């Protein structure tokens, strides 16, 4: 198992090198002049040149690239000009916010979509099947920022049930001492139930937004793959052998139907990270998505590079995790190293 | 897990996730702090809390204004909208207790009891060090100091521990006002020096993250892109102790949410909502809305006069008669701006700026002017704007495009990302564009020196060159320096008239600074920098 992971990690290195080069080049081709932007409204051409020099942007591209790679090797992602902080600190403090939100969204989506998909497959053509189709279609066709704004309008503005959409915690709470960076976990570790409740309350609407968006692929995939498995010989045999339908569906059919579902989950998770960018904007969520967008708008190179690199590493780890999971679910999938 | 248990737990969680959160219940301590805390929401926050820093963006100016003191500041008067408005001509002491203006210098006596946030007394040494820093670090602070003829460290002289003298390089009416803007703030020099090194002799890295002032507030916590939390400095000597103990400034990127937060009463103040929202909020009347025209600021349509077709005066006049002024006021700004067009034909030129010109929408006349200019069938050009302010710029340009099409000028709209706007302005090649200029120092000759003078500053976006204009502007500056009102008035009227008749840029309107607050929040003051001054705010 470990050897296998090691081998997989080795294959990752070329892709990471590729990502480093491509992001570096991409940020340099972006329109916009960082020096002019940060030299301020009153800058003369000379002042802009000064700022360009200070930022090291007057050097030829290969030299800039070399410096970037050397810094990267030392764990230095550079400095964000928009926030004024080292990019690595920014990402470290913002990644848990995005992570907590995305994971919550995914978990809620799974908890609703998987049972829904199973039920829809078992009772194909029934009311629940149609309901599943309806919910999935509606969820996927609403853009996330729209769902987000709609939920805020109804549950915060009109009904007042939800707390103000002001990010991870209401202004009058202080965050729990950082252990994992996930407020829900940290507040429980600190035994602070009030903060836990406040953090959870802030999470409900953005989580719901993400969950609604990601219901569709999970539910549809569960249903399709369950249908295929339910029609197969071993299920017929199990039924003929007199096993209860509960055992047939959950133990035999679902376990075999899980593989494509897990693949879909990986995919859903990665596009949820993307959808996050908009949800974070709407809910003033201090995550890395809104961070990257802000940086992009001001042609602030370092955070954009840092963001893409972090995302690349995340995807790689995610894929690795899913591959490992395959092996656990289906022994036939274990690749021999 | 058994299937039944599994399904049970699923339904329980699913049910839990759709149940609304109960309305928040505050413990008494939290309710108390809510009373003494002001919550401000705005789109973006600071990237550096030191105005002397490299690339400090405008939100950082607000931090500097509230956390540092200057030697002097301005008195308040009542503005034309009835709300407090800074008095350009009346100064009041802040760190200084006395100001003595001589012929070629000004001497300040410092308050003896003034201390920095860490308790160190404020001395003349600190003042000199801070001013030296402002004129040396380069970039915006140095530029702004220069605008008031404050250019060299030798100008700042320590007389004794509590006396400092500023020598004039030349007579300039703007020197004293320039000492009351945000840039010449006084820093705790010993504290900052401790954090300076050879590579960073002015300690810019330290002040980027920390406040080292004597101001009414200090930054207690700053999470870039998320929030700034201020605590009041109870030992402030610069003025009466502010009423608000704590200020929390949260960044809320979505303007719809900022409005919702205000309307629900969760946020106390917001000042960067779209005009449409302000217009609607004004009508509803649940919040106090204060709108003030930018001092010395105008949004305009500029034309590059270096190149054809806009090097032709008749073409420029034709464009000026083809702008849909009133439509822009109504449909783009929802009335929230002060027009700078359509003065009656017999109106006399004022010694003031901004003031309205005599252009109005007259398509027939525009068409005729264009024909006289030799373009009876019009021409094609591009109309550029800054996407960073797309909320106003985009509809404004679309309306202008439609209107210009009526006289045969076909325009392609060129949207330029905010990060690239200044680069494009600097190149001075855009034929037709809209932009805003506003100056902190509210003097006509100041505006004209930057926008119309042949020195061709960045803000002379039209590349306008005119010997006559330069003579009038230089004349007004010289007359102002020695207090010669007669010549000054003549020259100001002269350059305003010339700017209108030569019309290299077409003034459209003075934008408004709109601030929306809860009814129990009072004490808002308009300042030249247009940011919030927390020190005067009161939460009832």
Interface residues (C-beta under 8 A of the other chain):
Chain A: X31 X32 X33 X34 X36 X37 X38 X39 X40 X41 X42 X43 X44 X45 X47 X48 X50 X51 X54 X80 X81 X82 X83 X84 X85 X90 X93 X108 X111 X112 X115 X149 X152 X153 X155 X156 X157 X159 X160 X161 X162 X163 X164 X165 X166 X167 X170 X171 X172 X194 X198 X200 X201 X204 X207 X208 X211 X246 X249 X250 X281 X282 X283 X284 X286 X290 X291 X294 X297 X298 X299
Chain B: X3 X4 X6 X7 X10 X13 X14 X17 X18 X20 X21 X22 X23 X24 X26 X27 X30 X33 X34 X37 X39 X41 X44 X46 X47 X48 X53 X54 X55 X56 X57 X138 X139 X140 X143 X144 X208 X209 X223 X224 X225 X226 X227 X248 X250 X251 X252 X253 X254 X256 X257 X260 X261 X263 X264 X266 X267 X388 X417 X418 X419 X420 X422 X423 X426 X457 X458
